[in-house]
Amino acid sequence: MKQLCCPLNGLRNISEFLYGGEYHAKPDQISCSARDWAEHVFFDENNAGLVIEWWCHLPTSYWFLVERNTVSDEILRSFPCSDIYKQRDDSPASASRDKGGQGE
């Protein structure tokens, strides 16, 4: 049985998880082009070797990151998103969502 170590819940059966795609650093939503933003949202590099991926523990809806070798399928580590995202996203787009989508 394949298992994955969730940073919140510990070692669990892989059937409890959902793969969420490759992690990509978020581009500046204001200055990037529509094409750059679409590539960030919809495209993965699909590299062979070490990648960082989004995973979700379904019973708790807990999203976290996993560093995995895609050639050997070896999981090197799993870690909380807070290791990368140190602060809240206060971009104008997120501020608009916080106000119910009304904008400024």
Buried (B, 14 or more C-beta within 10 A) or exposed (E): EEBBBBBEBEEBEEEBBEEBEBBBEBEEBEEBEEEEBEBBEEEEEEEEEEBBBBBBBEEEEBBBBBBBEBEEEEBEEBBBEEEEEEEEEEEEEEEEEEEEEEEE
